[in-house]
Amino acid sequence: MAGRRELEVSVNGRTLRGQAEPRTTLADFLRDQLGLTGTHLGCEHGVCGACTILLDGRSVRSCLLLAVQAEGHELTTVEGLAAADGSLHPIQEAFSRHHALQCGFCTPGFLMSVCELLADEPAPTEQEIREHLSGNLCRCTGYQNIVEAVQAAARQLREAPAVEGGPAR
Amino acid sequence: MKPPPFDYLAPASLEEAVEAMARYGDEAKLLAGGQSLVPLLAFRLAGPGVLVDLNRVRELDYLRDDDGRLVIGAMTRHRTVQDLPGLRRRCAMLAEGVESIGHVAIRNRGTVGGSLAHADPAAEWPALALALDGECEVVGPRGARTLAVEELFVTYFTTTLEPDEVLKEVRLRLPAGRVGSTFVELARRHGDFAIAGVGALLALDDDGSVGDARLVLIGVRDQAVRARAAEEALVGSKPDDAQLDEAVALVDGAIEPSDDLQGSAAYRRHVAKVLARRALVEARGRAERRGGGDGGPA
């Protein structure tokens, strides 16, 4: 029962297969088995938020889930944000334009948390943004530019017509 | 930072979960939302032989009203409770307490039953369940039993649940009438474990005196605690400032804070009483503004 098993998970709309032991975290499975290295691991114990992904549209820390728990759920990782032609998602665009990242290590987690926020609340206040992102740590930016990027992305998403595919477009 | 190897079972029903716990007993550990257990595994502070994952037991994920009580299945996520329509109006203490749990990604995954069974003295659910006269339904190989939340906690991370028992649900009584309540915490950063936290609830009679009072604290001893002496001092009184001061002074006898990196025992004791007063003042104001129902902000 503790040995490796075949797993089939749905990530970014695709069904992907890999092997995992029960103890393999979802984060390690995404990175090591599926090659989706956009999900970053900082603390590996649920504090830093770098490994945040969406599970059925809700933000979760992929270091606190086991890979075996992901079967039957719809996962979205940072690789699922950009369009098929490589053009950035409006949230990614806003992070770039507003200098909301420096080293970029925490960015995938922030982007996924912002996806969830803007899907729930298209016009969040600064306080709501800060509260929603409180589980994501960034050691470079001081957060100010991240908040500005989220406000800009929210405006952009409210004004722009919905784009096919991808979360919260 | 990687969990040690373990065998893994994912039962699809409560019955199967109970069977698994009966079979593996001490060797097994139940996995609920995983927001505390998985870090413990990663640090190798926990190393169960068998992990029995409750996340496929859909029958434990429910919220329902039953004869004035809010009944919460053990695998109900914090977020589900937070999103319950009208919760703030029905019981602001409960709404604000749940909002204070960690960060959104933790609330999306963590469960009510997991939090109760984990018995972290700084966690919100044990205090909320104590304050609201919670009652637990527990299922094990020897059948089902009901116990008051008051009888659940022993000390740090320790409950009276047997190793092979599964917490099924908790039932909370939300006081109705001219009620005001709140939950306040002090933490270094938003979403961190609280240095101290307080839940307060006051129900006022027609003449403005206190008909019912609840005062609970977290982070200030080995388990969440109800400040019974303070509650008793409030019941029957006119809740003026002097009366609240008297009740807050009685909090001292209920708490036994200890020193840690976040602050000394004396600091925690001070913070607990400042928060208790703040919470009681807020609860009183909300109750007074209210003709009936709980006094959450409009």
Interface residues (C-beta under 8 A of the other chain):
Chain A: M1 A2 E21 P22 R23 T25 D28 E44 H45 G46 G49 T52 L55 R58 S59 V60 R61 C63 L64 L65 L66 V68 Q69 S113 E116 R130 E131 H132 S134 G135
Chain B: M1 K2 P3 P4 P5 F6 D7 Y8 L9 A10 G34 Q35 V38 P39 L41 A42 F43 V50 L51 D53 N55 R79 G102 H103 V104 A105 I106 N108 R109 R189 H190 G191
